[in-house]
Amino acid sequence: MIQRIQTVYLLLSALLTGILPFWLHLWTEGGGQAVYARQELWVSAAFYASTVLAVISVLSFKNRKQQFVLNRFNLLLNLFLLGFFVVRSLSISGGTSVSEKGIGMLIPVFSIVFLVLANKAIKKDEDLVKSVDRLR
């Protein structure tokens, strides 16, 4: 389980979506008040769901097809979060006295990268197993 590279990618994705959104601010309101994921209920739920999906995917290492499907669903969830953040950042004014975009908005981007890398590694393992089965 831990010796497979997709497990490392999935754990990194789980750590990114499970810890960083609650530590780094997503954006800053006009009054200088930082907004974290825990202050927005559905954003917090989406980050928790992404973390849970990544952990379930790590634990289902024996079933590569299920792992691949869970990662695809997690990718969709992170793309939804990224889309929300893009729309939110476009609606935030660019002036510094009004509001600022936070570094926490980039968390879904890094999570998507790790999930894509994990899916590539899972696909590579699945192809290797199929080629070995063909030789038997």
C-alpha positions as CSV (number, residue, x, y, z in Angstrom):
1,M,0.0,0.0,0.0
2,I,2.5,2.7,1.1
3,Q,5.1,1.5,-1.4
4,R,2.9,2.6,-4.3
5,I,3.5,6.1,-5.5
6,Q,-0.3,6.8,-5.9
7,T,-0.6,6.4,-2.2
8,V,1.8,9.2,-1.6
9,Y,0.0,11.4,-4.1
10,L,-3.4,10.6,-2.5
11,L,-2.0,11.3,1.0
12,L,-0.6,14.6,-0.1
13,S,-3.9,15.5,-1.7
14,A,-5.7,14.6,1.6
15,L,-3.3,16.6,3.7
16,L,-3.8,19.6,1.3
17,T,-7.5,19.6,1.4
18,G,-7.8,18.5,5.0
19,I,-5.5,21.0,6.8
20,L,-4.5,23.9,4.6
21,P,-8.0,25.4,3.9
22,F,-8.5,25.9,7.6
23,W,-5.1,27.4,8.2
24,L,-4.7,29.6,5.1
25,H,-7.3,32.3,4.3
26,L,-9.3,32.0,1.1
27,W,-10.0,35.7,0.6
28,T,-10.1,38.9,2.6
29,E,-13.3,40.9,3.0
30,G,-13.5,44.7,2.5
31,G,-12.9,45.4,6.2
32,G,-9.7,43.5,6.2
33,Q,-11.3,40.4,7.8
34,A,-9.8,37.1,6.5
35,V,-12.3,34.4,5.4
36,Y,-11.3,30.8,6.1
37,A,-13.0,27.6,4.9
38,R,-14.5,27.0,8.3
39,Q,-16.6,30.2,8.0
40,E,-18.3,29.1,4.8
41,L,-20.2,25.9,5.6
42,W,-20.5,24.4,2.1
43,V,-16.9,25.2,1.2
44,S,-15.8,23.5,4.4
45,A,-18.0,20.5,3.6
46,A,-16.5,20.3,0.1
47,F,-13.0,20.3,1.5
48,Y,-13.9,17.6,4.0
49,A,-15.6,15.5,1.4
50,S,-12.4,15.7,-0.8
51,T,-10.3,14.7,2.1
52,V,-12.6,11.7,2.9
53,L,-12.6,10.6,-0.7
54,A,-8.8,10.7,-0.8
55,V,-8.5,8.7,2.4
56,I,-11.1,6.1,1.2
57,S,-9.2,5.9,-2.1
58,V,-5.9,5.2,-0.2
59,L,-7.6,2.5,1.9
60,S,-9.1,0.8,-1.2
61,F,-5.7,0.0,-2.6
62,K,-6.7,-3.6,-3.5
63,N,-9.4,-2.5,-5.8
64,R,-7.7,-0.3,-8.4
65,K,-10.8,0.3,-10.5
66,Q,-12.7,1.6,-7.4
67,Q,-9.7,3.8,-6.5
68,F,-9.7,5.2,-10.0
69,V,-13.4,6.1,-9.9
70,L,-13.1,7.6,-6.5
71,N,-10.3,9.8,-7.7
72,R,-12.3,10.9,-10.7
73,F,-15.2,11.9,-8.4
74,N,-12.7,13.8,-6.2
75,L,-11.3,15.5,-9.3
76,L,-14.9,16.7,-10.1
77,L,-15.4,18.0,-6.6
78,N,-12.1,19.9,-6.7
79,L,-12.9,21.3,-10.1
80,F,-16.2,22.5,-8.7
81,L,-14.4,24.2,-5.8
82,L,-11.9,25.7,-8.2
83,G,-14.7,27.0,-10.4
84,F,-16.4,28.6,-7.4
85,F,-13.1,30.3,-6.4
86,V,-12.6,31.6,-9.9
87,V,-16.1,33.0,-10.0
88,R,-15.6,34.4,-6.5
89,S,-12.2,36.0,-7.4
90,L,-13.6,37.6,-10.6
91,S,-16.4,39.1,-8.5
92,I,-14.0,40.5,-5.9
93,S,-12.8,43.9,-6.8
94,G,-9.1,44.2,-7.5
95,G,-8.5,47.2,-5.2
96,T,-6.5,46.6,-2.1
97,S,-8.8,48.8,0.1
98,V,-11.8,46.7,-0.9
99,S,-10.7,43.0,-0.9
100,E,-7.9,40.6,-1.6
101,K,-7.6,37.1,-2.9
102,G,-6.1,34.6,-0.6
103,I,-3.5,31.9,-1.2
104,G,-6.1,29.3,-0.1
105,M,-7.9,29.6,-3.4
106,L,-5.0,27.7,-5.0
107,I,-5.5,24.6,-2.8
108,P,-7.8,22.8,-5.3
109,V,-5.3,23.4,-8.1
110,F,-2.6,21.5,-6.2
111,S,-5.0,18.8,-5.2
112,I,-6.1,18.3,-8.8
113,V,-2.5,17.9,-9.8
114,F,-1.9,15.2,-7.2
115,L,-5.1,13.4,-8.1
116,V,-4.2,13.4,-11.8
117,L,-0.7,12.0,-10.9
118,A,-2.3,9.3,-8.7
119,N,-4.7,8.3,-11.5
120,K,-1.9,8.0,-14.0
121,A,0.0,5.7,-11.5
122,I,-3.2,3.7,-10.9
123,K,-3.7,3.3,-14.7
124,K,0.0,2.3,-15.0
125,D,-0.5,-0.4,-12.3
126,E,-3.7,-1.7,-13.9
127,D,-2.0,-1.9,-17.3
128,L,0.9,-3.8,-15.7
129,V,-1.4,-6.3,-14.1
130,K,-3.3,-6.8,-17.3
131,S,-0.1,-7.5,-19.2
132,V,1.1,-10.0,-16.7
133,D,-2.3,-11.8,-16.8
134,R,-2.0,-12.0,-20.6
135,L,1.3,-13.8,-20.3
136,R,-0.2,-16.5,-18.0
